[in-house]
């Protein structure tokens, strides 16, 4: 029985390897298991040493360099410039769901389509809370 259980995981591991190779090479992905590349100009925000997913920290230097690693450009400066180039700066306004570290090194593709990453539930709750706010008049 244990052998059959492991055998059924083979397609998952094949997809995980394909996702890992593709996203690592193309996007320098950190495999958080909850991908937000479509919102960040196809730049993995997990490359930020503080692992911020909603924008730069307050320590970004005037020359757009990182507070933690001054020799590096802030990843969020790259996110913004790529988003601007692609005409996707409005996507940067989307509030990202909190990261679930239990999903690290798992397939973001499978997590998304299975609902395991919580992305759809987060957006649903966000819309519900926004509808409860008083309207501006």
N, C-alpha and C positions, 0 to 999 in steps of 0.2 A: 504494500500500500504506500509506503514512504517513497519507493521508487517512482510509482505512478504520480504522486503529488509533485515530485521534483521534475518529472518529465513534462507535466502540464505547464511548468514555469518556463520552459525553453523558449516559446514564442515571446514571452515577456522579456527575457534576457537578450534575445536577438534584437528586439526593438530598442531596448535600453542601450545596447552597444551602438546601434546605428545612430540613435539620437545623440549619444555622447560624442561620437566621432564627428558627426556633422556640426553640431552646435559648438563644440570645442574649437574646431578649426575655423568655422565661419564667424562665430560671435564671441569667441573666448569665454564661453559659458562656464559657470561654476556649479552647475547641476544642483540648484536649490530645490528642484522638484515642483516649483510654482512659477513658471516662466512668465515674465512680463515684457519680453522683447518687443511685442507689438505696440507697447505704450512708450517705450524708451528709445525710439529711433533705431531699433534693432541693435542696441548696445546693452550688454549685460551689466545692470547696475550693481550686481554683487561683486564687481571688481573694485568697488569702493572699499577702502580698508575698514570703514565703519559699517559697511553693508547696508547703506541707506537706499531705500527703494522709492522714496517719494520726492527726492530732490537733494540738492547739496546741503552740507552742514553749514554752520555759520562761520567755519574757519577757512573757507576757500580764500586763497590769497588774491590780491589785485591782478596778478598776472595769470589768473585762472589755474593756479597750481594747488596741489593738495596740501592740506594742513599737516597730515601725518607723514607723507612722503613728498617733501618740497621739490624734489627733482622731477616728479611726475605731474602731468596735467590732471586736474580734477576730472574724474570720469563723467561727472554731470555737465561739465563744459563740453565734453565730447557728445554726450547724449543730446544736449541742446543744439549743437551745431549740426549734427546728423538729422535731427528732427526738423530743423529749419530747412535744410537742404532737401529733405523728402516731402516738405509741406505737411508735416505731422505735428506741429507744435501744440495744437489743441489736445492731442492725446496726452501731453504732459500734465494736463489739468485733472486727469482722472486719479482719484484717490485709490491707492493700491491697498489690497488686503494685507493684513499682517502675515509675516512669514511663519510657517509651521516647520520648525527645524526637524521634526520627525520625518519629513518627506525628503530631506537632503539625500542626494545621490540616488533618487528614484526617477522614473520617467515622468517628466512634466506632461507629456502628451497623454499618457494613460491616466495620470492623476486628474487632468482637466476633463477628459471625456467620461471618466468614471465618477466625477464629482468629488473625488477624494481631496482635492486641493482646497475646497471650500470657496473658490472664486465666485461661482454663481450664487451661492447662498449669501456671501458678503455683499454682492451687488444688490440682491433682492432686499436685504435688510437696510442697505443704504438708501434705496429708493423709498422703502416704507417709512424710514425715519424722516426723509426729506418731505414726504407728503404730510407728516404730522406737524411740520413747522408752520407758524402763522404766515399767511401770504402778505407780501408787501403791498401797501396801498398808497 
